[in-house]
């Protein structure tokens, strides 16, 4: 199980990223638009830098929803390989069959 503080920090980052997503996308569009004057693009860059760092989507870490583990994460199932194996062995994941040969 991951530290509670790491899980909560990641949840705060997810909330900030969701809140600032529209504003961040609009500013990035202005910065990337080569047809606008350089002064306007530079002003948008400064505004983008003023936003909280944790509002960037890249700072959000994919974590297992069961254990909070940050590694070996399956995006489709939103859980780690260890949690997947335990729940699969218990028969709690529909369609998942434990292999044997």
N, C-alpha and C positions, 0 to 999 in steps of 0.2 A: 504494500500500500504506500502510495506517495505521501509526502508531507502535506498536511491540510493547507499550510500557507502557500505552497506551490500551486495547489489546485485552485485556491481562492484567487491568487494573483492572476492565474490564467483566465478565470471567469471574469475578473475585472477588465482584463485586456480585451476579451471577446465583446463585452458590453461597450467599451470605448470604441472599438473598431466598428461596431455596428452603428453607434451614434454618429460618428464622424465620417462614415463611408461616402455619403453623398457629397459633402463639402470637399473631402479629399479628392474624389474623382473629378469634381468640377475644376479644382485648382490644377490638378495634373493635366487635364485637357487643355487648359490655358497655357501651361508651361510647354506642352508638346506641340502646340499649334505654331508652326513656323511662319505663318502668314501675319501673325500679330507683331506689333513693334516690340523690340527687345526690352524697353522699359516696363511695359505691361507684363511681359513674361517674367521679368526679374521680380516685380512686385508680387506676382503670384507665388514665386519661389519663396520669397520671404514670409508670406502668409502661411504657406505650407510648412515652413520650418517652425512657425509659432504654434502649430497644433501640437498636442501632447504626443510624445514618442510612442506611448502605448496604444495610440489610436491607429497605428499602422497594422494592417492585416498580417504582415510578415512576422510580427512579434508574438502572434498567437501560436501556441504550441498545440499540436494534436495530442490529446491525452485520452486514455481509456476511460470510458464513462463508468465502468465498474470499479476499477482499482486506482485510476489516476496515473497509471504508468505511461511515461512519455515515449517509450521506444517500442518497436515491433507493433505498430499501430495499423490496423486494417481500417481503411477509410469507409469501406462499404458497410462494415458492421459497427464502426465506432468503438472498437475495443481492441485490447492487446491480444497477442497470440496465446498468452498464458490464461487469460480470462476466457478466451474462446475455447481453449482445450478443456478447461474445467466445466464450463457450462455445456459444452458439447458432450462430454462424457456423462454428465448428469441427465442428458436428454432434454435440455431446456431450449435448444436452438432447432427450430423446425427445418428438416431437410438435411441436417448435418449428420453424417454417419461416420463413426470411427473406423478407420481403415484397419484391416487385418489381413495377413497373408501367411 
